[in-house]
Structures are given as C-alpha cells and as structure tokens.
Amino acid sequence: MDRFDSMAVFVATVDKGSLSAAAEAFGMSAPMAGKHIRHLEERLGARLLTRTTRRQSLTEIGQAYLEQCRQILEQVRAAESCTQALRASPRGKLRINAPVTFGSLMLAPALTHFLDQNPEVQVELTLNDRVIDLVEERVDVAIRIGALADSGLVARPLKPYGVVICAAPQYLQRHGTPRHPEDLVDHQCLGFTHWSRRGGWTLGRTDTPPRGWPVSRFQSNNGLALRMAALEGFGIVMQSSAMLAGDLAAGRLVELLSEHLPPPLPMHLIYPKDRQPVPKLSRFVEFVLARFGV
C-alpha cells in the first residue's frame, strides 16, 4: 500500500470522526480504509487509534504521529503545487551551457530579449568550450558546435558555425598578403587550440595541412584573445564570423582566402528527453530556433 495514501486516510479518519466518513471522502469501502490504518500500525508496531462501537480516540503515539502526518502531507501538497506551477507557465531557473564565443557574442544579447518576454524565468548561463555531461552538471539545455556523439539527447539543428580568415592592415603591409593556403607557411598564424591539438590550421576540405606548416607561436583556447592579437598586427586569425564581422566592417581587419575556408561546423541545441518538457525549456527552444535555427 502507498504510505502517503495511508497517512491521508488516517488524518481524514481523525478529522472526520469515523472510518466510514474517511472512506466516503476517498471513494473507498470502510474495510479498505481500515486496511490503510492497519498498514500504518503494522509498520510502526503500535496502535494509532482505539476504537469501540460508539467512538474512536487517538493513542499517545497516534497523536504524535498525526502531527507528523499533517506536516508531511502538507509538504507533499506544496511540492505538487510547485510542480504544477512550473508546468503551467514559463517560470523558474533555466541553466544553459554554450561555447564561449557564440555564447558571449550571440546568445547572451539574445537572452535579454528572452527574459523580457518571460518575466518569471531566471537564466544561469555558463560558457566553456568543453563537452559537458548535461545531467551530471545539472544543465537544462546546451548549444554544441561540431559533430555530435550519439548521446540519447534531443538535438535541434541550428545555422552552421562559419569562420573567416583575416589580418590587420599593418600586418599585411609588413608581411604581404597570402593568396593561397600554401602562402601561410611564411606567415604568423594564430592558433586556436580547439581547432587542432597541435595548434595548426585546416583549410578547405583536407585534414592535412600543407607540408612544412608551422606550429603557431601564439596559441589560445579563447578566440577573443586571438582577435586582440590580430588587431595588434601580430598575425593572421581564423575565428567565428560573428566575432570578427564588426572588425571587418570597420576596416580594422581585412578578410583573406575566402575561397579556401573550411566548411562551416554543424551547431545544435541539445537537451534531455522529457515526455512533457517544462514550459521554460519549451519556450527557450522555440526562441533559439526562431533566432538561430536553419
């Protein structure tokens, strides 16, 4: 028998003054209500009620147990009420994980509009470029760049993540302008450690860089750091189109080798399966797909 049901029957029996009245309230027979009371007494190893043909009364243990049952059932009702509220409309904290560059430059500004539209939702955004376990790190939804492993998560495709190659005008004045990927052998290429373990570049559709390709003297796991180095005229950078678009438009950087760019990386919105996703997640998925979906 369900212990919470038995507790509820016990409390109703005391409040309504009889077993039959409690049974009627729960739509069950009086013998079944009696079984619930006996179930509790057997678990506790003590009588809760003393019953005669005319009246019933609580034992000392029954009185103490009654107060505990009231508190427990109230907590259960409060928990169920909270759950129902979370499923009724978008509310509560939404934990989101995203890559550093996309998350800071594209997602964070969009999130301000999402929060304006959903005033009862709070967002906790974590940014890193490693693959995390959503369940282990208690993340509701994440954005991933690159090929996905078969994880059993729901994956919704977003617009592919493209990059550009560029350098500052002062760098090109000193070192010349590369016209073909092989020309980069003689240039200072800023290495993004997430592109390759050795800090090298991959252009076009080949996985093998040109022969003699140098290891980058300046490497970082942060694209913004590489952007700043490029703006200082130290070398050539290959990073997100979203990150560098403003610098290109302003002339602070000059685009290079546009016909030899690597293919855009796939990008997905991922989240655990749920038969009935809570509204805060459903609303966020709709929002992201409208903004960044294919």
C-alpha positions in Angstrom: 0.0 0.0 0.0 1.1 3.5 -0.7 2.3 5.1 2.6 1.2 8.6 1.7 -2.3 7.3 0.9 -2.5 5.5 4.2 -1.4 8.7 6.0 -4.1 10.7 4.2 -6.7 8.1 5.2 -5.5 8.2 8.8 -5.7 12.0 9.0 -9.1 12.0 7.4 -10.4 9.4 9.9 -9.3 11.6 12.8 -10.6 14.8 11.2 -14.0 13.4 10.1 -14.5 11.4 13.3 -15.0 8.0 11.8 -13.6 5.4 9.4 -16.7 5.3 7.3 -16.7 9.1 6.8 -13.0 8.9 5.7 -13.8 6.0 3.4 -16.6 8.0 1.7 -14.3 11.0 1.2 -11.7 8.9 -0.6 -14.3 6.9 -2.6 -13.4 3.5 -1.0 -15.0 1.0 1.2 -14.8 1.2 5.0 -12.9 -2.2 5.2 -10.3 -0.8 2.7 -9.9 2.4 4.8 -9.4 0.1 7.8 -6.6 -1.7 5.9 -4.8 1.6 5.4 -4.9 2.3 9.2 -3.7 -1.3 10.0 -0.9 -0.9 7.4 0.5 2.1 9.3 0.1 0.4 12.7 2.0 -2.7 11.4 4.8 -0.5 10.1 5.0 1.4 13.4 4.4 -1.6 15.6 1.9 0.4 17.7 -1.8 1.3 17.8 -2.8 4.7 16.5 -6.5 4.5 17.3 -8.6 2.9 19.9 -12.0 2.1 18.5 -15.2 1.0 20.2 -18.7 0.6 18.6 -19.5 4.2 19.5 -16.3 6.2 19.3 -12.7 6.3 18.4 -9.8 8.1 20.1 -6.1 8.6 19.4 -3.5 6.8 21.4 -0.5 8.8 22.6 1.6 7.5 19.7 -1.3 8.2 17.4 -1.4 11.8 18.5 2.3 12.4 17.9 2.1 10.5 14.6 -0.9 12.6 13.4 1.0 15.8 13.7 3.9 14.4 11.7 1.5 13.1 9.0 -0.1 16.6 8.7 3.3 18.2 8.1 4.4 15.5 5.6 1.2 15.7 3.6 1.4 19.4 3.6 4.9 19.3 2.2 3.8 16.8 -0.5 0.9 19.1 -1.5 3.3 22.1 -1.6 5.7 20.1 -3.8 2.9 19.0 -6.2 1.6 22.6 -6.3 5.1 23.9 -7.2 5.5 21.3 -9.9 2.1 22.2 -11.4 3.0 25.8 -11.3 6.3 25.1 -13.2 4.3 23.2 -15.8 1.6 25.8 -16.1 3.7 28.7 -17.5 7.4 29.5 -18.1 9.0 30.1 -14.7 12.0 29.1 -12.6 15.7 28.9 -13.3 16.9 27.7 -16.7 20.5 26.5 -16.8 22.2 27.0 -20.2 25.6 26.0 -21.4 27.2 27.3 -24.6 30.6 27.8 -26.3 32.5 30.9 -25.1 32.4 32.9 -28.4 28.9 32.1 -29.5 27.5 32.3 -26.0 29.0 35.7 -25.2 28.6 37.4 -28.6 25.4 36.0 -29.9 23.4 34.1 -27.2 23.9 36.5 -24.3 22.4 39.5 -26.1 19.5 37.4 -27.3 18.9 36.1 -23.8 18.0 39.6 -22.6 15.1 39.6 -25.0 14.1 36.1 -23.9 14.0 37.3 -20.3 12.0 40.3 -21.2 9.4 38.1 -22.8 9.3 35.6 -19.9 9.5 37.7 -16.7 9.2 34.7 -14.3 12.2 32.9 -15.8 15.7 33.2 -14.5 18.8 32.2 -16.6 22.1 30.9 -15.4 24.5 30.9 -18.5 27.8 29.0 -18.3 30.3 29.4 -21.1 33.1 27.0 -21.9 34.4 25.1 -25.0 34.5 21.6 -23.5 31.8 19.0 -23.9 29.9 18.6 -20.6 27.5 16.0 -19.3 24.2 17.8 -19.0 22.7 15.5 -16.4 25.9 15.4 -14.2 26.3 19.2 -14.3 22.5 19.9 -13.9 22.3 21.8 -17.2 18.8 22.1 -18.8 19.9 22.9 -22.3 23.2 23.4 -24.2 24.5 24.6 -27.6 27.2 22.4 -29.2 29.4 23.2 -32.1 30.8 20.3 -34.1 29.7 16.7 -34.8 27.5 15.2 -32.1 28.1 11.8 -30.4 25.1 9.5 -30.0 24.1 10.6 -26.5 20.3 10.0 -26.5 19.7 13.7 -26.1 17.3 15.7 -28.3 19.3 17.6 -30.9 17.8 20.5 -32.9 19.9 21.8 -35.8 20.9 25.5 -35.8 22.7 27.5 -38.5 26.2 26.2 -39.2 29.0 27.9 -37.4 31.2 29.6 -40.0 34.6 31.2 -39.7 36.7 33.9 -41.6 40.4 34.4 -42.0 41.7 37.9 -41.6 44.6 40.1 -40.5 45.2 43.7 -39.6 46.2 46.1 -42.4 49.5 46.8 -40.6 50.4 43.1 -40.5 49.7 42.8 -44.3 51.8 45.8 -45.0 54.8 44.3 -43.2 54.4 40.7 -44.3 52.4 40.7 -47.5 49.0 39.3 -48.4 48.7 35.5 -48.7 46.8 34.5 -51.9 46.8 30.7 -51.4 46.8 28.4 -48.4 50.4 27.4 -49.1 51.5 31.0 -48.6 50.5 30.8 -44.9 53.7 28.7 -44.3 55.6 32.0 -44.3 53.1 33.8 -42.1 52.3 34.1 -38.4 49.0 32.1 -37.9 47.3 32.5 -34.6 46.5 29.1 -33.2 43.1 28.2 -31.7 43.8 25.1 -29.6 40.2 23.8 -30.1 40.8 23.6 -33.9 43.7 21.2 -33.6 45.7 19.6 -30.8 48.9 20.9 -32.3 47.5 24.4 -32.8 47.7 24.1 -36.6 45.0 25.1 -39.1 42.9 23.0 -41.5 41.7 24.8 -44.7 39.3 23.7 -47.4 38.2 20.1 -47.1 41.6 18.5 -46.4 42.5 17.2 -42.9 46.2 17.5 -43.7 47.9 21.0 -43.5 50.4 21.9 -46.2 53.9 20.4 -45.9 56.1 22.5 -43.6 53.1 24.1 -41.8 54.5 25.9 -38.8 53.2 25.4 -35.2 51.6 28.7 -34.1 53.8 30.8 -31.9 50.7 32.3 -30.3 48.0 29.8 -29.2 45.0 30.2 -27.1 41.8 28.4 -26.2 40.0 31.7 -26.3 39.0 33.3 -29.7 38.7 36.8 -28.2 42.4 36.6 -27.1 43.4 35.7 -30.7 41.2 38.5 -32.1 43.1 41.0 -29.9 46.5 39.7 -31.0 45.3 40.0 -34.7 44.2 43.6 -34.1 47.6 44.4 -32.7 49.1 43.2 -36.0 50.8 40.1 -34.7 49.4 37.6 -37.1 46.5 36.1 -39.1 43.5 34.9 -37.3 40.8 32.3 -38.2 37.8 32.7 -36.0 34.0 33.0 -35.9 32.3 35.2 -38.5 30.1 36.6 -35.7 33.2 37.6 -33.7 35.1 39.3 -36.5 32.3 40.9 -38.6 32.4 44.2 -36.8 36.2 44.5 -37.2 35.9 43.6 -40.9 33.2 46.2 -41.5 35.2 48.9 -39.7 38.4 48.0 -41.7 40.3 47.0 -38.6 40.8 43.6 -40.1 41.0 42.5 -43.8 39.4 39.2 -45.0 41.8 36.7 -46.6 41.5 33.4 -48.5 37.7 33.5 -48.6 37.6 30.7 -51.2 39.7 28.4 -49.0 37.7 28.4 -45.8 37.0 25.2 -44.0 33.3 24.1 -44.3 31.1 25.5 -41.5 30.7 23.4 -38.5 27.3 22.0 -37.5 25.7 23.6 -34.5 22.9 22.1 -32.4 20.7 22.9 -29.5 20.6 19.8 -27.2 18.6 18.9 -24.2 17.4 15.7 -22.3 14.3 13.9 -23.5 11.1 14.6 -21.5 7.6 13.5 -22.3 6.4 16.8 -21.1 9.1 19.5 -21.2 8.5 22.3 -18.7 7.3 25.5 -20.3 10.6 27.4 -19.5 12.5 24.9 -21.7 9.9 24.6 -24.4 9.7 28.4 -24.7 13.5 28.7 -24.8 13.8 26.1 -27.5 11.2 27.9 -29.6 13.1 31.2 -29.0 16.5 29.8 -30.1 15.1 28.1 -33.1 13.4 31.3 -34.3 16.7 33.3 -33.8 19.4 30.8 -34.8 17.6 27.9 -36.4 18.2 26.7 -40.0 
